[in-house]
Amino acid sequence: MEWVETTAKSVDEAKNLALDQLGVAEDDAEIIVLDEPRSGLFGRVRGEARVRARVRPTAPRPKLDRRDRKRKEGRDRPKATGGPVDAAATTAEADAATDAGVPGGPDAGTPARAGGARRRGAGSGASRRPTTGTDAVVSSDAEATPIGDDLAAATDAAEGTDATEPADRSAGPRRRGRRGGRGRGGARPASGDDAVGIADDGAGDGADEGAGDGAGDGAATTDSGRGGRGRATPTSTKTAASAASEQGSNETMVDAAQVAEEARSFVQGVVDSFGLQGTARVVQDGDDLEVAVDGADLGLLVGPRGTTLQALQELARVAAQRRLGDHDTRLRVDVGGYRERRREALARFAHDVAAQVVASGSAKRLEPMNSADRKVIHDVLATFEGVATRSEGEDPRRCVVIAPTAGD
Amino acid sequence: MSDHDQPDTGNAVPAPTATSVLEHVVRSIVDDPEAVRIEGAEGRHRVRLEVTVGPGDLGRVIGRRGRTAQSIRTLVRAAAVRDGVEVDVDFVD
């Protein structure tokens, strides 16, 4: 109930409606534009503007002590689990959740008594884990800001976590760690035991910083095994063990050029066995490796929304790893310039939306994207003045929210 | 539709492109490429490819939470488009 959602012909109207419902001035409300009316064929307006708004929580109480404690359990990670933005956001959301009984009053600064308890459940887990009790906070909407046509086709939510996971490897430690936590969060039946949840998150993060991607999941699995949930399969236990040992010996990294060559010959082999005419070549930039395939009619290797390409990339990594052991390079595979084109399109789109957010002063949620695409948005807007980005929701419907920077 | 029209005898490889992609991928991933065997069983418009790998390699082929296996399936299904069939890939001990 803390959020109100309104629809109207235009975003402004929807906003005003929302503000009427909340009974506050625009300055005291936090507004996220969920959907804009888009002009359909023949200039007709299709769809309605939809916004979500709530009273802006003035001073969410910091929960540093709790976070600290959990972080220790989770292997002493140096950074806060969700980063400052996330932490603030989730705390704020949780705050608002507890204020449902105080409609219209911008008095979120004095949290209700029940707030404490509720917060602990929601604040820590909401943004990264489908905790049953916090559904209200994790957005349950099925729609979101539409992306331009060419993107929309490709950014439809990926089929499942598996499909989106490979790209996560290229993400920063923070997000990788989250994935670890999220994955197990989904598998965990219990809700509300957020001490455990955060500890898990921490483990994922900490391990990721120490070792490669394998470590993130591996360590996470260890953690869940220790927690007695018994999720660890023999295979993953093994991974966990080797990942843990890997953490200490990061120096035994293999040469990036070797990795690249392994990956290249693997990809070339795939192209050949597909019976396609294409040549794989390596583009190396430090530890950032890309195997690019040039040729004609390579669409089959890209697949719907890039899923086949994603699989190819994942397998190239596994193959390079098999021969050379763990390595700390980033490996991407591109076919026919697909990723570059997509990146450009996403970047343009992100800038457009960010400009709108700055102009309107209200946050906007993009439609669900896979992790690779979300990363592009985060990266592109990292240097964009006046906005901050975060992801919310759960895969495969996790999406980026572009919000105006606080203090505007 | 099929590039490789074959009678339904089951003698010939039912999905040559898919099979060769599968073989290449699996052999590239396992520790013991020699131990890799692939058998195809043909149904109606659907081919089942059964992969056998050496001892200890199954975990590698399946990967964490089945991720690698899923990627293999995705890629092999794409390859099967060229064969005009749909394939299922199974990994057996």
HADDOCK unambig.tbl for C-alpha pairs under 7 A between the chains (distance, minus, plus):
assign (segid A and resid 162 and name CA) (segid B and resid 67 and name CA) 5.79 0.50 0.50
assign (segid A and resid 235 and name CA) (segid B and resid 59 and name CA) 5.76 0.50 0.50
assign (segid A and resid 236 and name CA) (segid B and resid 64 and name CA) 6.20 0.50 0.50
assign (segid A and resid 269 and name CA) (segid B and resid 24 and name CA) 6.87 0.50 0.50
assign (segid A and resid 270 and name CA) (segid B and resid 21 and name CA) 6.03 0.50 0.50
assign (segid A and resid 270 and name CA) (segid B and resid 24 and name CA) 6.92 0.50 0.50
assign (segid A and resid 273 and name CA) (segid B and resid 17 and name CA) 6.50 0.50 0.50
assign (segid A and resid 273 and name CA) (segid B and resid 20 and name CA) 5.69 0.50 0.50
assign (segid A and resid 273 and name CA) (segid B and resid 21 and name CA) 5.17 0.50 0.50
assign (segid A and resid 274 and name CA) (segid B and resid 17 and name CA) 5.86 0.50 0.50
assign (segid A and resid 274 and name CA) (segid B and resid 21 and name CA) 6.28 0.50 0.50
assign (segid A and resid 274 and name CA) (segid B and resid 79 and name CA) 5.91 0.50 0.50
assign (segid A and resid 300 and name CA) (segid B and resid 78 and name CA) 6.39 0.50 0.50
assign (segid A and resid 308 and name CA) (segid B and resid 74 and name CA) 6.03 0.50 0.50
assign (segid A and resid 308 and name CA) (segid B and resid 75 and name CA) 5.70 0.50 0.50
assign (segid A and resid 311 and name CA) (segid B and resid 71 and name CA) 4.43 0.50 0.50
assign (segid A and resid 311 and name CA) (segid B and resid 72 and name CA) 6.97 0.50 0.50
assign (segid A and resid 311 and name CA) (segid B and resid 74 and name CA) 6.41 0.50 0.50
assign (segid A and resid 311 and name CA) (segid B and resid 75 and name CA) 6.29 0.50 0.50
assign (segid A and resid 312 and name CA) (segid B and resid 75 and name CA) 6.63 0.50 0.50
assign (segid A and resid 314 and name CA) (segid B and resid 71 and name CA) 6.88 0.50 0.50
assign (segid A and resid 315 and name CA) (segid B and resid 68 and name CA) 6.71 0.50 0.50
assign (segid A and resid 315 and name CA) (segid B and resid 71 and name CA) 6.74 0.50 0.50
assign (segid A and resid 318 and name CA) (segid B and resid 29 and name CA) 6.47 0.50 0.50
assign (segid A and resid 319 and name CA) (segid B and resid 28 and name CA) 5.55 0.50 0.50
assign (segid A and resid 319 and name CA) (segid B and resid 29 and name CA) 4.80 0.50 0.50
assign (segid A and resid 322 and name CA) (segid B and resid 29 and name CA) 5.98 0.50 0.50
